[in-house]
Amino acid sequence: MLYFSPLKRWAIILVCLLGVLFSAPSFLPHGFLPSWLPQHRVTLGLDLQGGSHLMLAVDRTTVARERVSVLQEDVRGTLRGASQRYADLTTTDRGVTFTSPAPTEAEAALRSLTKGTDAAAVQLKRDGERLTLTIPETALNALLDGAVKQSIEIVRRRIDETGVMEPIIAQQGPDRIVVQLPGLSDPGRIKRLLGQTAKMTFHLVSPDSQPGPGSQMLPMVEGGQIVIMKKVEVDGSHLTDARPGMDQRTGQWVVNFTFDSQGGRRFAETTTAAVGRPFAIVLDGKVISAPVIREPITGGRGQISGNFTATSANDLSVLLRAGALPVPLQVVEERTVGPDLGADSIRAGIMSILIGLVLVVGYMALTYGLFGLFANVALIFNLALTIGALSLLQATLTLPGIAGLLLSVGMAVDANILINERIREEIRKGQAVGPAMEAGFRRAFTTITDANVTTLIKMAILYAIGTGSVRGFAVTISLGILASMFTAVTVTRLMMVTWYRRTRPKTLPMALRKRLIPDEPAVPFMRGRVVGLAMSVLLSTASLVLFFTPGLNYGVDFAGGTVMEIRTERPAEFGPLRESLEGLGIGPVQIQEFGSPQDVLIRFQRQPGSDAAQAEAVQKVQATLQQIHPDTVVRKVDSVGASVSDELFQGGMIALGLAAVAMLFYIWVRFEWQFGVGAVVTMLLDVTKTVGFFAITGMQFNLTAIAAILTIMGYSINDKVVVYDRVRENLRRYRKMPLRDLIDKSINETMSRTIGTSLALFLATVPLALFGGEALREFALVLLFGVVLATSSSIFIAAPILLFLGEHRLRGRRSGEDEDPS
């Protein structure tokens, strides 16, 4: 334990240096380091550098409807080709059905359709003369997946045409596409580009004024309606290029396009045969132009006119070059952060980290002297390894990620506190410094492992179920825990061993001889077990009542709707602003000051109908704001549709439940069932009180709140594991001591560690509440409440529950064990 081979020593040093090397690019400007050194860096999230986040949904119903439409034409063509009669050919949500005149003809139709269809793509069923073709679920899922993948490529081409740097476009779930656009503070144009299917077709205009067989009436972009032939003369898929330009004759903006060879040939044939007739250009069901064909167009080139501006001509060119979407996309979630708000977040986050780091470092140095300095050096390497790992993963650091980074600092200190307190105990037992160090590391290792594994389990569940920044929070905490396991157990030990072998000290170099907690407290905590449990049950019951009445203040993540943060040059006039917004027909509008008279928070409810209705309401509000306050700067927009909010809430609740079950199982395996039940029941009581805290304070309950609750759950279990680990150790050591006295002794022995870790976490979190800005303040306040709650519940709830469950069972199983001589 007190010896490191040269190979192991250099391996530890190499890992630490690699951590510094890989984390350095994230703190230095681009191009500062030589090109042959690692250049990976942590990417700042949209909430830190500004930008827009859009979640697009592919409509499953539309995919099914279009497939059914194709299937209907296939059935009609197959039956006509086989000269078979049919009647009542109709469509359903998932298929086609028709009737044959006689059973024999139905059998013949079944054989013809069986030959002409893929059994995996269509299921055929005959019921007398009635035949039904149904699209199975597997085939529909395959069509949906294909539509999503095709849509992603088209979305990428459209965004690349706009010049947005480093966009992130990825599939999320079976029918969602996430688009993140760094640096883009106004997503309106992008939403318009992505919201259009851009399906272009060319049709001859009908000579009749009313639609008849083979024709249909469509609206015109400029107003009015026109009757066109249904037959598609040329399809827009044959376009190879489209560019904005100026018509030399009229001076108006137009779009010049070019066909491929097949499209050019078809275009020439149509214009040659229809000279003198109007030729309609249809985009997404609207006629944008219907010029008269004055002469055959044989060069494979054409022109679209229609009162374009420079911007609209360029946007249409982008749409045509990128290609048509297979199905329409709906914006179901929108989050936008202006660059100025992002800069504020960066400053607030950096300040919080630096102040928290200084407070924790100072606390460790004052409390543990030289060993505290060793812990601080390990803490610096812990940060370097965490940020270096994030850089290698090219992870995105968001506001919750900064909170996770700061909390990982506080949690990393816990391992060093456990080790130092264990060494203190061994010294008090009369051990020399060397053997005390060896025993301290050995005894602390099991506790450190159990405590950190429970947190890793929780973070794994949070990552699996969470989304976006919440997953980033889980990754940051997990990497910080893994780094702390290495730095506390290995790096700190290497420094201590090196110091010991060089100095051979006789006394322990610890600071603050007068400590907050005496070395050997003897508080009879179990005397207050009944009062503690009663108070806990009372508070949890009150919290459940508050959960229903008045209820939680659900944020936009769970309630749906939109929250906009705007800034005006002059103090906002709330009366006219509220009157104008409520006149839009979007329901009640809440307007409140947000920090200063120029900063305004606007909140309106989830719109009835589809998610498209919510997106339309956001556009209405933004247009109205520009009319009332032309100088308005939209600093942030969070808009979540009904489908997304329901999924997020369900996912958050599942995460809480799975985390509780997983940690119960782990503690049950590592200890015994009494320990697992005691820890998880106490943790759930802590969660109910935290929910009550949200209800009584009116803080928003959103995805960040779920992250805070899961953090409290992790710390709560962590603290219980430390106490329970000492109980388990003492059960083997004092096999005749009454369980009540043994639990009191265990709590007193771990009191220094419990208070020390809680104080370190408190010091690390306070800067978030003071300097983290509005985005992190509520998060930090909940964590501070959780630290106090978890610390007290370990003593007054978890321990009494264990005493009640194990009074006769734990002692009965261990009565034959020999006393541990150590």
N, C-alpha and C positions, 0 to 999 in steps of 0.2 A: 504493500500500500504506500509506503514511504520511499519507493524506488521507481524511477522511470528509466528505461533503457534509452540510450542515445537515439535509436531509431524511432521510438515512440515519442520522445521529446521533440525531435525535428518534425515528425508528422503533425503533432499538435500545432507547432509554430507555423508550419506550412498552411494548414487549414485556416488559421487566423489571418495570415497574410493574404490568402486567396479571398477571404471575406472582405478585407479592406480593399483589395484590388478590384473586385467585381462591384463593390458598392461605390467606389470613387466616381465613376462617370455620372452617377445620379446627382452628385453635388458640384460637378465642374461643368463649365460651358462646353458646347460642342466644339470639337477640334482642338481642345486644350491638351489632351493626351495623344501620344504618338499613335499612328494608325494600327501598329502591330499589337497594341494592348487591347484588352476587351473594351468594347464600346456599348455594350448593352446597358440600358438604363431603365429605371422605373418610369412608366408612362403616367402622367397626371390624368386623373379622371375629369369628366366634363364639369363636375361641380367645383373643380379646382382651376382649370384653365378656361372654362367657358365652352359653350358648344350646345349641341342639341342631341337628344336621344329620342328616337321614334321606334315604336313597335308597330309593325304592320301585320295584319291578319289576312290570310288567304281564306276566302269564304268557301267552306266545305259544301254548302248548299249550291253555290254557283257551279262548282266543279261537277257535282252530281247532275245538275240540270243540263249542263252542256254535254255531258256524256250520254245522258238519256236522249237528248236531241239528236246526237249522232247515231245512237242505237235505233231510234225511230226511222231515220232515213235509210239505215242499213236494212232494217226489216222490210220497209216498203220496197226497196230495190231488189232484195232477194226474192220476195214473193212475186213481184212483177216479172223478174227474169225467169222464174219457174212457171209463169202463167197460172198462178194460183190465186183464187179469189179470197177476199177477206173483207171484214166489216168492223166498224167501231174500233179503229186503231187509235188508242189513246195512250197517254203517258201518265205515270205515277211519279212519286218522289224518287223512286229507285229503279224504275224500269218501264217496260212497254207491255201493253196487253191488247189483244184483238180477238175476234171471233171468226171461225171458218164456217161455211154454210152447212157442212156435213161432217160426221166423224171421220169418214175416209179422207176427206180433204184436210181435216185437221191433222191426221196422221202424216199425210204427205207434206204439209207445211212444217211439221215438226222435224221430219227428215231433212228437208231443204235447209232449215235454219240451223240444225245440228251440224251440217256440213259447212255452213258458211260462217259459224261463230266459234270463238275460242271458249272452250268449256271453263277455263279458269277465269275468264273475264265476264262471262254471262251465264247465268243459270236458267235453264228452260224448264217449264212446268206446264203440263197439259191437264185440263179438267173438262172432259167432254169436248165440246167444240171451242172452248175458251183456252187460249194459249197465253202464257205470261213469261216474259223475259225479265230477269232481275239482275242487277249489278251486285255481286257479293261484296261484303265488307272489305275483304282483303284486296279486291280489285280497286275499290274506291280509295282505300288507303294508299295504294300504289299510285293512282292517278293524282291524289293530293300531294304526295311526296314529290312526284315529278313536276307538278305545277309550282311547288315551293322552290325547288332547285332551279327551275327555269326562270322563275321570278327573281331569284337572287342574282342571277347573271345579268338580267336586264336592268335591275335596280343598280347594280354595280356600274354598268356601262353608262346609265343616265347620270349618276352622281359623278363619275369620272369626267364626263363632258362639262360639268359645271366648274371644275377646278378645285373642289374641296380637297384639302391635303389629308392624307392618311385616314380615310374613312374606315370604319369597322362595320362590316355587313356579315351577319351570320344567322343561321337558322336556330330558332329556340322552340323546342317542342315540335309537334307534328305539323302545325299550321301557322307558325309565327316567324317573322323576320325582324331581327333587331338591327337598327341602323344608328350608328353613333358618328356624329360629325363634329370633330374638334374645331373650335374657333368660330363656328357658325352660330351667331346669336339670333338670327331671324330665319326660322325654318320654313317660312311661308312659301317661298318659291320651290324649295325641295318637296314640300308636301303636295304642291300643285303638280309637280313633275311626276311624283310617285303615285298620285291619286288617279292619274289618267291611264286607262288601259292602252290608249294610242293604237287602236285597231283601225287601220285605214283601208277603205275599199273604194273602188271607182264604179259608178253605175250610170247608165243612160237615164235621162229624165223621161218620165211617161208623158205621152202626148195628151193624156186625159187629165182633167182637173180633179177627179175623184179616184181613189184607189180601187182597183178591181183585181181579178185573178192575175197573179204574177207581178203585182205592184204593191207599194205601201207608201204611206204618208209619213215623212220625217220632219222634225223641226229644223229651221235654219239658224245658224249662230247669230246672224244679223237680225233675226226676227221673222215671223211668218212661218209658213209650212210649204212643203213642196212634195209632189208625188214622184217617186222614182221607181224604176224597175228593180225587182228583188234580185235578179241575176247579177252576180258579181262579174264585171267585165275584166277587171285587173285587181289583184290582191296586193295590199301594201307590203306583204312579205317579200315581194320581188324588188323592193327598193334597195339600192346599194349605197345611196348617199343623199343627203339633204342639207342645204346650206341657205342661210338668209342672204338676201340681196335686195337691190333697188331696181324697180321697173324703170327702164330708161324713158319710156313714153309718159308714164304718169308720175314718176318720182315717189311712188308708194313702196312700202316694204312688202316683199314677197318671199316665198320659199321655193327655191329651185331644187328639183329632185332628179335622180337618175335611176333607171331601172336596170336589172340584169338582162341578159340576152333573151330569156324566156318572157319576162315582163315587157321588155321593149318590143318584142315581136307582137305580143298580144295587144299592147297599147297602140301600135301602128295599125293593126288590123281593125281595131274598134274605131279609131279616129278616121280611118279611110272610109269605112262603111257608113259612118254616121255624120258626115260633114253637114253642117247646118243645124244639128241637134244639140241641145244643152247636155253637158257631161258633168254629173254630180260627183264631188269628192266628199266622202263621208268619213268622219272621225268620231269614233265612239258613239254612233247613233245620231249624230248631228251633221247636217250638211254645212260645210264651211265655205264651199264655193261651188257654183254651177255655171261655168263659162260655156259659151256656145263654141262648138268645134268649127273653126273657120276654114281649116285646111288639114290634111293628114299630117300627123306628127310621127315621123319615122326615125328620128335620131335617138330614141330611147330616153329622151329628156322632156321634162315638163315644168310647169310653174303653177304655184298655188297662190292666189291673191285673196284678200278678204279683210281689208282695213286693219292690217297688222301694224303694231309698233315694233321698234327694234327689239324690245325684250320678248314680246310674244312670238315674233318670227324666229328668234333664236331658240326659244323654248320648244316650239313646234319642231324645229330642225333637230334638236336634241332627242325629242321623243321618237321621231321617225328614224334617226340613225341608230338609236339603241334597240329599236324593235318593239313590237307590241307585247304587252303582258298577256299570259295565257288566261288569267282571270283578274278581276279587279282586286285591288288591295285597299284595306281600310286602316286608317290610323287609329289604333285602339289605346295607345299610350304615348304621351308626349311630355318630355322633360327638357326644358331649355334653361341654361344659365348664361347670363351675359358675362363678357370678359372682365368687366369691372368687379362684379360680384365674385368671380373666380379668383381674381387677384386678392381681394379681401380675405377669402377663405384660405389661400396659401399663407398669407401673412399671419392670420390667426392660428393656423395649424402649426406653423414653424415656431411661433412664439410659445404656444402651449407645450410643444415637445421640449423646447430648450428649458423653460422654467420648470417643468415637471422633472426633467433629467437633473437639473441643478438641485432641486429639493431632495430627490431620492439619493443622489450622490452624497449630498451633505449629511443627510440622515445616517447613511451607512458609515460614513467616516467618523461621525461623532459617536455612534453607538458601538462600533466594533474596531475602532482604531486602525492598526495596520491591516488586520484581516478585512476590515471594511474597505480599505483602499484596494486590496486584492479583488474584492467583490466588484468594486467600481470599474477596475480595468477589465474584468470579465464582462461587465455590463456593456462597456464600449464595444468589445468584440462581439457581444450578442447582437447589438444593433447593426454592426457591420455585416455579420453573417446573415441576419434577417433581410436587410436591404439588398445585400449581394444576391441572395436567393430570389428575391422579388425581381431583381434586374435580370437574372438568368432566365426566369420564367417570362420576362417581359410583361409582368403583371401591371395592372392599372391601379394606381393609388387614389382612393376617393376619401371623402370626409370621414365616413365610418372606418376606412382603412387607417387614417391618421389616428383615430381613437384607438383602434386595435393595436397600432404600433406603440402608442403611449401606454396602453394597458399591459402590453407584453413586457414593457420595461418594469412595471410594478410587479408583475407576476414572476419575472426572472429573478427579482430580488428575493422572492420567497424561498427559492432553493438555497441561496446563500445564507439566509437567516436560519433556515432549518439546520444547515451544517454548523454554523457558528454557535447556535444554541446547544446543539448536541455536544460540541467540543467543550463548551462551558460546563455542561453537566458532568462530563467525564473528569474534568479538572476538579470539580467540587467533590467527586468521589475519591480523590486522592491520586488520580492517574498523573503520570508525568506528561509533558507537553506532547512528545512524539506519539506514545500510545493513545493519548486522548484524541489527537488528530486522526489517527487511524480508526479508532472506534467511532468517532463522530461521523466520519464519511461513510463508514459501513452501515451504521444504524440509520442515517438520514436517507441513504440511497433508496430503500424500499418505500419510505414515505413519499419521497420526491416522485418516484415512478408511479405509484398509485394515484397521487394527487394530479399529476400531469396527464396520465392516460384518460382519466375521467373527463378532463377538459378537452382532450383531443377527440374523444368520442362525440362530445357535444358539437364540436366544430365540424366534424365530418358530416354529421346530420345536417347542420346548418348549411354547409356547402352543397350537399346533395339536394336539398329542398329549396334553399334560398335562391334569390336571383340578384343579378347585378352587383351593386355595392355591398349587399349583405354577404354575398359569396366572397368578395374581396376582403371583407372584415374577417371572415372565417379563415381565409388563407393566411392573412397577416398574423393573426393570433397563433395559428398552428405552427407556422415557421418560427415565430418567436419562442414558442414552447420548446420545439426541437432544438433550437439554438441554445436556449437556456440549459437544457439537459446536458449539452456538450460543454458549455462554458463553465457552469457551476460545478459539475462533477469532475471535469477534466482540466480545464484551464485554471480554475481557482486552485485546485489541488496541486497542479504543477508549480504554481507560484509559491504556495505554502510549503511544499516539500523542498523547493530550491532554497527558500529562506531558512527553513529548519536545518537542512544539511550544512549550510554555510555558517550559521550562528550558534547552533546547538543551545537554544535558550532554556532557562530554568523556569520562567514564568510566561504566562499567556499575555500577548500584547493587545489587550482589549481596553477600549476607552470607557469613559463614563462609569466610574465605580459605583456612583449613586444612580441607580437605574429607576425607570418609571415603575417597573414591576420587580418586586423582591425576588431574589434567586430561589427561595423556597417558600412560596405562598401556601397558606393552608386555609383557604376559604371553603366553608361547607356548602357548596353550591346546591347539592341535592336536597338540602332542607327547604329550598324554595321551589322544588320541582312542581308541586301542585299549583302554586300561584303562577309560575311560568307557563305551564301548559294551559291553564285556564285563560290567562291573558292572551296567549297565542290563538286559542280557539275563538275567543271573543273578537279579536282584531280581524281574524280571517273571515269570520261570519259577517262582521260589519263590512268587510271589503267585498264580499259576495253580494251583499245588499246594495252597496254602491255601484256594483257592476251593472245591476238591473235598473236601479233608480239612484241618481239621475242617468247612469250609464257612462260609457267611455266617449271621449271626444275623438271619434275615429278620423284619422287623417285621410287624405285623398287616396292613399294606397289601398285602403280597405273600404271606404265609403263610396269611392268613385267621385267623379266631378272634377273641378279644376280649381287650382290655387295659382294666382298670378301675383308676383311681386314687381311693382313698378316704381319708378322715381320720376318726379316732375321737377321742373326748374323752380316753380313757385309752390308754396304750400297748397296742397290739393283742396279743392272745394268739395266736400263730401256730399252735400245736399244735391247739387246738380248732377254730380257723378253717379250717385245712387239712383236718382230719378231716370237718368238716361239709360243706365244698364238694365234696370228693372223693366223699362219699356221695350226691351228686346224680346220679351216673351220667353226668357230662360229660367223663370222662377225667381225665388228670393235671392238677393245678392248681398253678401256681407262685405262691408268695407271697413277697414280699421287701420289706424296709424301703426307703423311698424318701425319703431326706432327713432324716427324724426318726422316732422310735418311733411317733408318731401317724399318719404317712403311710405307706400300704401300697399296693403295686402287686400286682394280681391278674391273672394271665394264664392263659387256658385255650385249648385247641386248637380248630381248626375242627371243627364237629360233622358227623358223617356224615349223608348225606341232603341234603335241600334247604336253601336259605337260611333257611326258616322254622324249621328245627331250631336254627339258631344264635340266632335271635331268642328262641326259647323258653328256651334255656339262659341267656341274659342275664337274663330275667325270673326264673328260678329262683334265680340267684346273688343278685340284688338282694333278693328276698324273704328268702333265708337270712341275708343280712347284717343286715337289719332285725331278725330274730329274735335273732341272736347279739349284735349291738351296735346297740340301738335308736337310739343317738345318731350313727350313721354318716352322714357326708355324702359322697355320691358326687361327687367333684370333676371327674372326667373319665371318659368311656367311649368307647372306639374298638372298634367291632364291624364286621367285614368278612366277608361270606359268601364261599363258594367261587367263585362266578361273578365277583364283583367283583375278588377278589384276583388271579385268573388274568388278567383283562383289564388290571388296573393293571400287573402285572409285564410282560406282553407289550407294553403301551404304552410303559413305561419303556425296555425294551430297543430297541424300534423308534426311540424318540427318540434314543438314543445312536448307533445305526447311521446314521440319516438325517443327524444333525448332522455326523458324520465325513465322509460322502459329500459333503454340501453345501459344507463348508469346503474339502475337497480340490478340488472343482470351481472354487470361487472363486479360491483361490490359484493353481491351474493357469492360469486365465484371466488373472489380474493379473500373475503372474510367469512361470514356466515349470514344466514338469511335475516337474523335479527338486526345485524348491522345495515344490511341493504334496505330493509323496510324502514328502519329509523332514519337513515340518511335521506331516502327519497320522500318519505312523508314530510320530514322537516323542510326539504327543498320545495315541495309543493305548497306547504304553508307559507314559505317565503314568497313564492310566486303569487299566491292570492293576495298577500299584503302589498306586493308591488303593483298589482292590478288596482287595488284600492287606492294606492298612492296616485296612480294615473287618474282615477275617477275623481278624487277629492281635490287635486290640483288643476284639473282641466287640461293637462298636457295632451298633446296629440298622440294618439295610439296608431302607429304606422309601422313600416318595416324596420325603421331604426329602433323603435320601441321593442320589437321582437328581438333584435340583436342585443339590446340592453338587458332584456329579461333572460335571454340565454346566457349572457355573460354572468349575470347574477347567479343563475342556476349552477354554472360551472364553478364560480368562486365558492358558492354555498357548499357544494359537494366537496370541493378541494379542502375547505376548512374542516368539514366533518371527517374526511378521510384522515387528516392529521391527528385529530383527537381520537378517532376510533383505532388508528394504528397504535397509538400509545396504550389504549385500553387492551388491545390484543396482546401487546408485549407484556403488559403488567399481569394479564391473566396467566401467562406462563411463568412469570417471575414470582407472583404472590398468590399461590394457589389456595391459601387459607383465608385471605383477606375478604371480608364481605364485599359484594359487588358494589354496594352503595359507596363505601369508603374508597374502593379501588377506582371508581369513576371520578370521584372528587379528586383523588390523587393525580389521575391522568390529566384532568383539566388543568389543575394547578401546574403540573410539569410542562404543559404545552402553552401556558398562558403567555410567556414571553414571546414565543414564536407567533401566537395568534394576534396579539396586540401589535407586534412589530410588523408583520405582513400587512395587517389592516391599515396601519399608519402609513406604510410605504405606498400602498394602493391609493390611500386617501390623498397623499401628497402628489402622486402622479396624476390624479384625476381632477383635483381642485383647479389647476390652470385651465382645463377644458371649460369649466363652468365660468371662470372669470374672464378668460381671453379667447375662448374658442369661437365666439360669435354666436349669432342666433341659431345657426344650423347645429351646433354641437352643445349648446348650453343645456337644453332639456335632457339630452342624452347623458351628459355628465352628472346632472342633478339626480337622475334616476340611479346611476351607478354609485354615487355617494350614499344615497339612501340604502342601496343594496348591500354595500360594504358593512355599514352599521348593522343592518338587519341580519346578514349572514353570520357576522361575528357573534351577536347576542344569541341567535338561535342555536348555534353550536353548543352553547353552554346551557341554556335554559329550556331547550326543546328536544334537540337530538339526544342529549345525554339522558334526560328522564325517560324518553321513549325506549332507549336501549335498556335502561334499568328495569322498566316494566316488562319488556319482552324477554329479557335474559336473566331475571332474578333467580330462577331455578334451573333454567336450561343450560346456560353457558357454564355455570359452575359444575353441573352434573357431568358434563362431557370432559371436564379437565381435571377432575379431582385426583386422578391417578398419575398425573404428570409430575415429573421431577422439577424441583425449583431451579430456575436458571441461575447459575452461580454468578453470572456477570451482573 
